[in-house]
């Protein structure tokens, strides 16, 4: 059997990869391996590797890389530690291919180590743009290190080809998060409220805000503007999911804790909800607010508004349910009023999500089986030139 190693470093990424992991585990021709790293192994971020094990999956390697720092120096040192650790793990596991998703720095480190070890890489969600984050550079670099590409829209497929990748190895499969929404048994609202110990209000918003990592020291001011805007709405109830391990993430998480402490009757915060509870909260909330990719990709599937703040997600393909605004208090207030309006809600009833039909994991596995079982992978890649005259 060919060994397929999935690498995951965060709660959100694992939630997306879970249906693919399950199908690989059940495969009769592929052997599943899992490497958990980064925030999965951190008490500060909820030790979410336990979710993986509780779902019945074996973690073959646990790679600790996080330092007690969210500065640029700390992140860079974590990347160096990740490179060292991944090369050792790959030597022990000897996978025939690794599957990685997205653009985070620990994923970049894993891809770099795999490239040097001559291990083929299958990359999910390449070709996308997030102009406000250094993930943008990591993502396109990972594309050039990868052999198979599974994009979430046709536009992104074309961008991967524009980067010189052979069109025969680039597949538009759609966003795996849409498959989750269609296949996971989400909680009924009463059961969700009971599980959370939290009652939804007349207006409830789901807030996830991350630092815009290509900006200097803007996290505190931008998040303060968001909190100040929320305060202008007396009846709003707020569910926060905390920031990830980015530069400035601790500042945001400390501000969330302070806000919830002062407003514990209307707000609650979670380090990790897990995919079932997170998507269930999204289904029943009135607006998704912040700058998370889930507001761009998953929220439109529920036909609910998203307020996308600032530049972190700038450049992504968007449904008409997404309202873009500056990280300024008055702009956020205006956007909330628009999202709550009956006129805007009615306009969302025919929202079309540009991220596919949700039949993603079967398409990915079909291609991986084809390439691995028929020995079709050739690591020496020719640069695919686009005829710029046409």
N, C-alpha and C positions, 0 to 999 in steps of 0.2 A: 504493500500500500504506500502511496505517496503521502508525505508528511506536509500538512498545511498548517502554518503557525500564524495565529491571529494575535496581534499586539494591541493592548488597550491601556490607556493611561488616565482615563477620567470616567466619571459617572455617566455623563451624557454620551460619550463615545460608546461605552459598553451597551447602553440602552439601545443605540442604533444597531450595533453589531449582533445583539442577542439572537435575532431570528436566523442570521447566517451561521452563528456558532452552533445553534441547535441542529440545523440541517447538516452541517459538517460532522457533528457528533454522530448523527444517524447514518452517515454515508457508508456504503459498503466498499468504496474504492479509495477513499481518502481518510487519512488518520489526522485527527484534530490535535493541535497543540495550542496552548494559551500562555502568553506572557503578560502578566499584570505589572504595572509600574506606576510611577509618579503619584498622583493624588489617591489612587486606590489603596496605597499602603500608608497613608498619613492619617493619624488620629484627628488632626485639625480639619481634614476634609471627609471625615466619617468612616475611615477604614472600609471603603466600598468594595474592596476585594471580597469581603464576606458576602456581598450580594451575588457575586459570580459563583461562589461555592454553594450558597444556599439555593441557587438555581440548578444545582446538580452537575456543574462543570468542574473538571479538574484543572487547576492552574499548575502548569509544568514548571514555570519559573516566576519568582517574585523578585523584581529588580527595584531596589530602593534608590532613589536619586535625589529626592527633595532635601534641600537644606532649610534651616530655619531663617529664611530670608526671601523677600520678594523684590530685591533690588536687581539691577541689570547684572551686577557681578555674581549674585547668588544664582540667578537663572543660568548664566553662562557656565558656572561651575557645575550646576546640575546637568547641563548638556554634556560636559566633559565626562562626568561620572557615568552618565548613561551610555556614552560611546564605549567606554571601557567595559561596562557590565554587559551590554548587548553582545559584543563580540565574543565574550566568554560563554554566554548563554547559547548563542548560535552554534558555537563549537560543540557544546554538549548535546543540543537537540538535533542538530543537522537537518533542518527543514528543507524540503524541496522547493518551497515558495513561502513567502510571508505575505499576509494581508494586512494592510494598514489603511486607516481612514483619516482624511482631513489634513491638518496643517500645523499641529502644535509642535513645540520645540522638542519634546521627547520623541515624537514620531519622526521628526527630521533626523534626530540622533540615531534612531533605530534603522532608518533607511540608509544612512551613511555607513553604519556598521555592516549592514547586509550587502551593500554595494561592494565594499572591500572584501567581504567574505564570498563574493560571487554567488549570492543567493538571489534568485529572481524575486521581484516585488510586484504585487498586485495592489494598485492604489485606487481607493474609493473617494469620490468627491473632488477629483482634480479639476483644473481648469476654471475654478471659481475665483472671484475677486473680492477682497475685503481690504479696501484701500486704507483703512485706519489702523491696521494691525500688522506687526511684522510677520504674522502668519502668512501674509500674502507672498513674501519672498520664500518662506519655507515650503509653501504649497507648490509653487512652480519649480523649485529645486527638487522636491520629491518627485514631481512628474518626470524630470529628466533622469532620475535614478530608477524609475519604474519601468516594467516591461509590459504589463497589462494595465489598462486604464478603464475604470468604470465611472462614468460621469452621470450627473443627475439631470442635465438638460442637453438638448442638441447644441445650444450656444456654447456650453462648456466643452462639449466634445470637439467642436471646431477650434476652440482655443488651445486644447491639448495638441491637436494636429498642427496648429500654428506654431507651437513650441518645437516642432520637428519630429513628432511621434507618428509612426506609420498608422494610417487610418484603419488598417486591418486589425490593429491591436487596441483600438479605442472604441468603447461600447457605451452608448447612451442607454443606461438601464433605469434611470429615474432615481429618486431619493429613497433611501432605505427607511427613513423615518415615516414615509407614507405607508409603507408595508406594515410597520408597527401599528399604526392607527387602525388599519383594516383588519389586522389579525389578532391583536391583543384584546382580551376581555377586560374592558375598562370598568371601573367601579361605578355603581349607581350613586347618585348624588348623596342620598341618605347614608349609605355605607361609607362613602368617602369622608363625609363630615364626621362620622363616628370614628373612623380610623385615624383621622387627623386630630380629633378632639377640637375641632374648629368649625364654626358655623359661617357659611357664606352669607353675605349681606345683600341688600338691595342692589348694590353695585360692588363687585369684587374684581380686583385686578391682580394679575400674576406678574411679578416684577423680577426680572433677571438682568443685572447690569454688570458688565465687565470693563476693565480699563481699556482705553484706546491706546495701545502700546506704542504707536508711532508718534504720540504726543507726549510732551514733557510735563509730568506732574499735574495732569488735568482731572484725575479720577475724583479727588475729594470735592473740587468745586462743581464738577458736572453732576455728581451724585447728590450733592447738597441741593442743587437746583431742582433735581427730580423730587427729592423729599419735600422741599418747600412747595412745589407745585401740587403734590398730593395733599398737603395740609390745607389747601384752599377748598377741598371737597370734603365736607364734614361727614357725609354718609358713606364714603368709600371705605371698604375693607381691603386689606392688602396681604397677599401671600408672597413672601420673598423666598427666592432660592439664591444661595450665596454665590459669590464670585469664585472663579477658578484660580489656579496657581499662576497668575500672571504678575508682572511688575505692577504694583499698586493694588493688588487684589485684597491684601489685608486691610488696607484703609477702608475700602468699601464694606467689607465684612464687619469691621468694628463699628462703622456707622449704622449698619443694619441692626446690630445688637443693641446699640444705644436707642435707636428709634423704636424698636419693639419693646424695649424696657419701659420707655415713656408712654407707649401706646399699645399696651398689651390687650386692650379690649377689642381693638380693631385690626391688629396686625400680628403676624406670626412669621417665623423664619426657619428655613430648613437648610442644612448643609447638603443633604441629598434626599430626594423624594423617591428615587427609583423610577424606572420608566412607566410602570403602571399608574402609580399615584400622580406622577408629573403630568402625564397625558390626560388623566382623569380630571385633574385640576384645570388644565387648559380647556378641556371640553366644557366645563361648567362656569368658568370665569367669564366676565364681560369683555375684558380687554387684556391683551398681552402687552406689557410695557418693558422697554429696556433696549438692549442691543445684542441679544442672543440670536444665533442663527435659527433657533427653533421658532422664533417669531416670524421669520421669513419663510421657512420651509414647512413646518408642521401646522402652525396656527391657521393658515388659510384653508386647510382641509376641514377644519371645524366651522368655517365661515364666520369667524369672529375677527374683530379688528386687532391690528397690531400697531403700536406706536414704536417706531424704530428711531432711536435717539442718536444723533451724532454720526460719525463717519466710520465706526468700527465695521459695519456691514455694507458700507458704500460700494456699489458696483454689482451686488448680487441681483439676479433676476427676481422680480417681485410680482406678486398678485396684486389686484386692485384693493385688497383689504388692508394693505400696508400703508400707514401714514408716516411719512418721514418728517422729522423736525430737528431743529438745532437743540443742543443741550443747554437751553436757556429757559428759565422758569416760565415766562409768559408764552413761549412757543409750546412748551409741554402742556400748559393749561389749555391753550387753544386746541391742541391736538386731542386732549382728553374730552373736551366738550364735543368735538366733532365725532369722536369714536362712540360717545354715549348717545348721540342724536339718533332719533328714530329714522330719519332720512338716510343716514349713512348705513345703519343696520339693514334697512330694506334693500339697499343697493348691493348688499353682500350676498343675497340669496342665490345669485347665479355666479358666485365666485368660482373661477377655474384656477386650480393650482397648477403652475407650470412645471411641477416637479414629478410628473409621471403618474402612472396608474397603480403603483404599489406592488407590482409583480417584479421584484428586484432580485431577491436572493437566488431564485432558481436560474435567472439569467447569468448571475455571477458564477454560480457553481458549474453550470453547463460549460462555460468558457474555460474555467480553471481545469475541469476534468479533461476537456479537449486538448488543452496545451500540455498538461502534465502526463496524461496517460498515453499520448501519442508522441511524446518527446519532441514537441514542436518549438520549445523555447531555445532561442539562440541569443546569448547575452550580448554578442557584438551587434549593436544596432546602427543602422545607417540613418543619418539625419534626413528626414523627409522634407524636401523642399517644395513649397507652394509656388505655383506659377503666379507671380505677383502681377503679371501683365493681364491676367484674366480675373 
